[in-house]
Every structure is written in structure tokens, then in C-alpha cells.
Amino acid sequence: MRSYQRSAVSGQRSAGSKKSIYALIAAITIISLLIYCTEAGAQATQKKGVASPEKRIGDLEKDVMKLQREVDIFNLDALPENLTLCEKKIPIYREDVRDRFEREFFQLLENKGLLTLIVKRYLQYMNMINEEIRKMALPSDLIYLAITESYLLPRSLSRANAAGIWQFIKETGKREGLLINDHLDERYNIKRSTRSALTHLKRLYGEFGDWLIAMAAYNAGPGRLREAIEHQGTRDFLDLYLPEETERYIFRILAVKEIILNRERYGIKVDEKELYKPLSVVEIVFETDREIHTNMLAKAMELPYRTFRIYNLQIRKYRLPKGTYRINVPAEKKEAFLKGLKGYEYIQIVKDN
């Protein structure tokens, strides 16, 4: 949806960079041997009260192993040999395809902190998104499109005003059934926007019959893909000449998938104690005959107002006019919320699951 603009950093690492790393490893090894073998060095460290030579050697060996892992990541032989996206095999053996993949793959690996956050958010939203994907019988890999769009930040807003985890622009969001007005913007409703995005992708696949092209159309618009197919005489995404941001978009989705599914191989380790609580919400639909203050909904959920709003980012104002509304409720607060609403005669429950 949004313009996919990334820095034009090449994924390839120069031979000089690798030589520098190997030189550093060699230097550390030599230093460790000197520390161990030189009696004067041992006496000096003891006088200063620092760690023993054996301890220093152990620490330096760990540094060597860490650097070796970093070298392996950027070693072309360590790259995956088999890649698929939406069950379509990607010919990584083709030099041009490998080059396009490496550009996104290596660039992502440069930011381990961001990748750690992405993995934690993936595990937080995975069940909810995959549940919607299964309901529509669509490829499970579509979750990586959402990650590429927004890094799974629900409040994400691009410079082009594409919003939410699926980065809908207003026109497309409205066309796919999302309410966007002065009081609500359902592009920020995680469950609603996920259903609409999947419906949109399913429609694009129905037109093009290819998931790579459907995802490219999600990024660039179907009109641009129709034009490219008509004038270039091919329906193979890998052979289509498209705007650079769209070409990179598909390979970035592919790189995101590879890194997340094999995260420990690429040095992304997250302790189970550090994971975010998985999102588990139910959608309650109610109708009100008069204007209501949204803090009343927060109290009915027995939640602080900020927590209530985090679950319901689609709400834009404190007061909502009479009408029908869809509210996300943490699963464990469902019964309390339904009980709380019963105290208001002007509110009727339309749907509670």
C-alpha cells in the first residue's frame, strides 16, 4: 500500500570487509596466545587485579566465535538454497534473483535490534492474523506482507497517510468496507483491517492468478501491474520490469520470512520471558440510541483508558454519536464488559463473539 522506500544500501559485502574481519579474528587469537605465554603479562595482570590469563583467553575465544558467526552470516555459502513464498519456489540459483534477495536480506540483518522487535511482535500477533488467514483459506505467508508494511506497529502512519499494520490508504480501505470518518478509522482496528486486507489480496489473486503479482499489486496498485503485463508480454513477476520499490517489496517479504522462521540461525534469540503477551481479543458489536463517552466503555472493560484505546485504535474522539460500533475486548474481559453494558438501557448488544 504505502510507498516502499528504503535506502539503496547493497546487500553484497566486499571482499575487503571479509578480510578485515578475518584479520581481526587472527589478531585476537594472537593476543590471547601472547597473554597466555608471556609470564610478564601474567604478572602484570595479577598486580593490577584484573582477570587471569585463562579468563581473558576464554573471553577472547568467545569474541572470536561471535565474530565467526557474523562472518558466516555474510558468507554466500551460508545463504538458504531453497526459498518459497506463498508455495511458489523462488529460483535463488539465478544470479539476478539471488542478487535481489541478498540486497534485502543483508540490509535487514544489519539491524538486529529491529529484527528482535519484529520477532517479538510477530509472536504477539501471529495467532490472531493466522486465524483470519485460515478462515479465508489463504496462504499463511501473507502475514509477512503485514510485517513488511508496518513492522506490525498498529499505530503506523506513512508519509502518504497509509495507516495501520496493513497500511491502507483511505480510498482502498473504504472500498474494502472499513469505516473512516470523523469518529472512527478502522484502518487501525487490527481485526477489521486484517479481514479487509485479506479480502483485498484475495481479490487481487483472483484477477492475476499469481500471489507474487497479487502482492506486487497490493504495493503498486493493480493498474500498474496490468499495464506491465500487457506491454512486457510476461506474467512472471521475476521477469517483470516494475518500479524499484515494488520489485524490492516482494524480496523484502521473502527476506523477512526467511529471517523470522530461521531467526536463531541468524543470531536473533529472544528469551521466552521477554516475549510480549499474545493478542487475544473478541469483537463485540453494540448499538447505542444516544451519544456515549468512550471512557464508559473503558470502565465497563475494567481497563485504564489508555489500555482500552490501545485495543481500539480505530476510535478517534472521546464521544461517539448514536449508532452501531465494533469494539475489541480482551478475551479475559469479555464477560465483565457484557455485564457492564447491561447497566445502560440505551445500549443493545448486537453480536458478542
C-alpha positions in Angstrom: 0.0 0.0 0.0 2.5 2.6 1.1 5.5 3.7 -0.9 8.2 1.2 -0.2 11.2 3.4 0.2 14.4 2.0 1.7 18.0 3.1 1.5 19.8 1.8 -1.6 22.4 0.0 0.5 23.7 -3.0 -1.4 23.4 -6.3 0.3 26.8 -7.5 -1.0 29.7 -7.3 1.3 33.1 -6.6 -0.3 36.0 -8.9 -0.1 37.9 -6.2 1.8 35.3 -6.3 4.6 35.6 -10.0 5.0 39.4 -9.8 5.0 39.2 -7.2 7.7 37.0 -9.4 9.9 39.3 -12.4 9.4 42.3 -10.1 10.2 40.6 -9.1 13.4 40.0 -12.7 14.4 43.6 -13.5 13.7 44.7 -10.5 15.8 42.5 -11.6 18.8 43.9 -15.1 18.6 47.5 -13.9 18.6 46.8 -11.6 21.5 45.3 -14.4 23.5 48.3 -16.6 22.9 50.6 -13.8 23.9 48.7 -13.2 27.1 48.9 -16.9 27.9 52.6 -17.4 27.0 54.1 -14.2 28.4 54.9 -14.5 32.1 55.4 -10.8 32.4 51.9 -10.3 31.0 50.5 -12.7 33.6 52.3 -11.0 36.4 51.1 -7.5 35.3 47.5 -8.6 35.1 47.7 -10.1 38.6 49.3 -6.9 40.0 46.5 -4.8 38.5 43.9 -7.1 39.9 42.3 -7.9 36.6 41.2 -11.3 35.3 43.7 -14.1 34.9 45.2 -15.0 31.5 43.0 -18.1 31.4 39.9 -16.0 32.0 41.0 -13.5 29.3 41.6 -16.3 26.9 38.1 -17.6 27.5 36.6 -14.2 26.9 38.6 -13.7 23.7 37.7 -17.1 22.4 34.0 -16.1 22.9 34.7 -12.9 20.9 36.3 -14.9 18.2 33.3 -17.2 18.0 30.9 -14.3 17.8 32.9 -12.7 15.0 33.0 -16.0 13.2 29.2 -16.2 13.3 29.0 -12.7 11.9 31.3 -13.7 9.1 29.2 -16.8 8.4 26.1 -14.7 8.0 27.7 -12.7 5.2 29.3 -15.8 3.6 27.4 -16.5 0.4 27.7 -20.3 1.1 25.6 -19.8 4.3 22.6 -18.4 2.4 19.5 -20.6 2.0 19.4 -22.8 -1.1 15.6 -23.2 -1.2 13.2 -20.3 -0.8 9.4 -20.3 -1.3 6.8 -17.6 -1.0 3.1 -18.5 -1.0 4.1 -22.0 -2.0 5.9 -20.7 -5.1 9.5 -21.8 -5.4 12.0 -18.9 -5.8 14.9 -19.8 -8.2 17.6 -18.5 -5.9 20.2 -20.2 -8.1 19.5 -17.4 -10.7 22.2 -14.8 -10.3 19.8 -11.8 -10.7 17.3 -13.3 -8.3 20.0 -14.0 -5.7 21.3 -10.5 -6.0 17.8 -9.0 -5.4 17.3 -11.3 -2.4 20.7 -10.6 -0.9 20.1 -6.8 -1.0 17.1 -7.1 1.3 18.4 -10.0 3.3 21.7 -8.4 4.3 20.2 -5.0 4.9 17.7 -6.4 7.4 20.5 -8.3 9.1 22.3 -5.1 9.8 19.7 -4.1 12.4 19.5 -6.9 14.9 17.6 -4.7 17.4 14.8 -4.0 14.9 14.7 -7.7 14.0 14.4 -8.7 17.6 11.4 -6.3 18.0 9.8 -7.7 14.8 10.1 -11.3 16.0 8.5 -10.3 19.4 5.6 -8.5 17.6 5.3 -11.5 15.2 4.8 -13.9 18.1 2.4 -11.4 19.7 0.1 -11.0 16.6 0.7 -14.3 14.9 -2.3 -16.3 16.2 -4.8 -13.5 15.6 -3.6 -12.9 12.0 -3.2 -16.5 11.1 -6.7 -17.3 12.4 -8.1 -14.8 9.9 -5.9 -16.2 7.2 -7.2 -19.7 7.9 -10.8 -18.6 7.9 -10.3 -17.4 4.3 -8.2 -20.4 3.2 -5.3 -18.1 2.1 -1.6 -18.7 2.2 -0.1 -18.4 5.6 2.9 -16.4 4.2 0.6 -13.3 3.8 1.5 -12.4 7.4 5.0 -11.5 6.2 3.4 -8.8 3.9 1.9 -7.1 7.0 5.3 -7.2 8.7 7.0 -5.7 5.7 4.3 -3.0 5.5 4.4 -1.8 9.1 6.8 -3.9 11.2 3.4 -4.8 12.9 3.1 -1.4 14.5 -0.7 -0.8 14.9 -0.4 3.0 15.0 1.9 3.1 12.0 1.2 6.0 9.6 3.2 6.6 6.4 4.1 9.9 4.7 1.4 9.0 2.2 -1.1 8.6 5.0 -1.3 4.9 4.7 -2.4 3.6 8.1 -2.4 0.6 10.4 -0.5 -2.7 10.2 -1.7 -3.3 6.6 -1.0 0.3 5.6 -4.3 1.0 3.9 -4.8 4.3 2.1 -8.3 5.8 2.7 -9.7 5.1 -0.7 -8.8 1.4 -0.6 -9.8 1.0 3.0 -13.3 2.4 2.3 -13.6 0.2 -0.8 -12.9 -2.8 1.3 -15.5 -2.0 3.9 -13.6 -0.1 6.5 -15.3 2.8 8.2 -13.3 6.0 8.0 -15.0 9.2 9.3 -14.7 11.9 11.9 -15.2 9.4 14.7 -13.7 6.1 13.5 -10.8 5.0 11.4 -11.0 1.2 11.1 -7.6 1.0 9.3 -6.3 1.0 12.9 -8.6 -1.8 14.0 -6.3 -4.8 13.9 -9.0 -7.5 13.4 -11.1 -5.4 10.9 -8.2 -4.2 8.9 -6.8 -7.8 8.7 -10.0 -9.1 7.2 -10.2 -6.2 4.8 -6.6 -6.6 3.7 -7.0 -10.4 3.1 -10.2 -9.7 1.2 -8.3 -7.2 -1.0 -5.4 -9.6 -1.5 -7.8 -12.5 -2.4 -9.5 -10.2 -5.0 -6.1 -9.3 -6.5 -5.1 -13.0 -6.7 -8.5 -13.7 -8.4 -7.6 -11.2 -11.0 -3.9 -12.1 -11.6 -3.8 -15.8 -10.6 -0.3 -15.4 -9.1 0.4 -14.5 -5.4 3.7 -12.7 -6.2 1.9 -10.4 -8.7 -1.1 -10.0 -6.3 1.3 -8.8 -3.6 3.1 -6.5 -6.0 -0.3 -5.1 -7.0 -1.0 -4.5 -3.2 2.0 -2.3 -3.2 1.9 -0.6 -6.6 -1.8 -0.8 -7.5 -3.4 -3.3 -9.9 -3.4 -0.8 -12.7 0.3 -0.6 -12.9 0.6 -4.4 -12.9 -2.0 -4.7 -15.7 0.0 -2.3 -17.7 3.3 -4.0 -17.1 1.9 -7.4 -18.0 0.2 -6.1 -21.2 3.3 -4.3 -22.5 6.1 -6.7 -21.4 4.5 -10.0 -22.5 5.1 -11.9 -19.3 3.1 -12.8 -16.2 6.2 -14.0 -14.3 6.9 -11.4 -11.5 10.6 -12.2 -11.5 10.8 -11.2 -15.2 8.6 -8.1 -15.0 10.3 -4.6 -15.0 8.5 -2.7 -12.3 9.2 0.4 -10.1 12.2 -0.4 -7.9 10.2 -0.1 -4.7 7.7 -2.8 -5.9 10.5 -5.1 -7.1 12.2 -4.8 -3.7 8.9 -5.1 -1.8 8.5 -8.8 -2.8 12.1 -9.7 -2.0 11.9 -7.9 1.3 8.8 -10.0 2.2 10.8 -13.1 1.2 13.8 -12.0 3.4 11.5 -11.2 6.4 10.1 -14.7 6.1 13.5 -16.4 5.9 14.9 -14.5 8.9 11.8 -14.9 11.2 11.5 -18.6 10.5 15.2 -19.3 11.0 15.9 -16.5 13.4 18.3 -18.4 15.7 20.5 -19.2 12.7 20.8 -15.5 12.0 21.6 -14.6 15.6 18.1 -13.5 16.7 17.4 -15.0 20.1 14.6 -13.9 22.3 14.2 -15.3 25.8 10.7 -16.6 26.4 10.4 -14.4 29.5 10.9 -11.3 27.2 8.1 -12.1 24.8 5.0 -9.9 24.5 1.7 -11.3 25.6 -0.1 -12.8 22.5 -3.0 -10.7 21.4 -6.4 -12.4 22.2 -9.4 -10.2 21.6 -13.1 -10.8 20.8 -15.2 -8.4 18.8 -18.3 -7.1 20.5 -20.9 -5.3 18.3 -23.3 -3.0 20.1 -25.9 -0.3 19.2 -26.4 2.9 21.2 -29.5 5.1 21.0 -27.6 8.2 22.2 -24.2 9.7 22.3 -21.7 8.0 24.7 -18.4 8.8 26.2 -15.7 6.3 25.4 -14.4 6.3 29.0 -17.6 4.5 29.9 -16.5 1.6 27.6 -13.1 1.5 29.2 -14.7 1.3 32.7 -17.0 -1.5 31.5 -13.9 -3.4 30.4 -12.3 -2.7 33.8 -9.3 -1.3 32.0 -7.3 2.0 32.2 -8.4 4.3 29.4 -5.0 4.1 27.6 -5.2 0.3 27.6 -8.7 0.4 26.2 -7.6 2.7 23.4 -4.6 0.6 22.5 -7.1 -2.3 21.9 -9.3 0.1 20.0 -7.1 2.5 18.0 -9.9 3.0 15.5 -11.7 5.4 17.9 -10.7 9.0 17.1 -12.7 11.0 19.6 -13.8 10.8 23.2 -17.5 10.9 22.3 -19.3 8.7 19.8 -22.8 9.6 18.4 -25.6 7.1 18.4 -25.1 4.2 16.0 -23.6 0.7 15.8 -20.0 0.1 16.8 -17.5 -2.8 16.8 -15.2 -2.9 19.9 -12.3 -5.1 20.5 -12.3 -6.6 24.0 -9.5 -8.7 25.6 -10.8 -12.2 25.8 -10.5 -12.3 29.6 -12.6 -9.1 29.9 -15.5 -10.2 27.7 -17.9 -11.3 30.4 -17.1 -8.2 32.6 -17.7 -5.9 29.6 -21.0 -7.5 28.6 -22.1 -7.3 32.2 -21.1 -3.7 32.4 -23.0 -2.7 29.3 -26.2 -4.2 30.7 -26.5 -1.3 33.1 -27.2 1.1 30.2 -30.7 0.9 28.9 -29.8 2.7 25.7 -27.2 0.1 24.7 -28.1 -3.2 23.0 -25.7 -6.0 22.2 -25.8 -7.0 18.5 -23.0 -9.6 18.5 -20.8 -10.9 21.2 -18.3 -13.2 19.5 
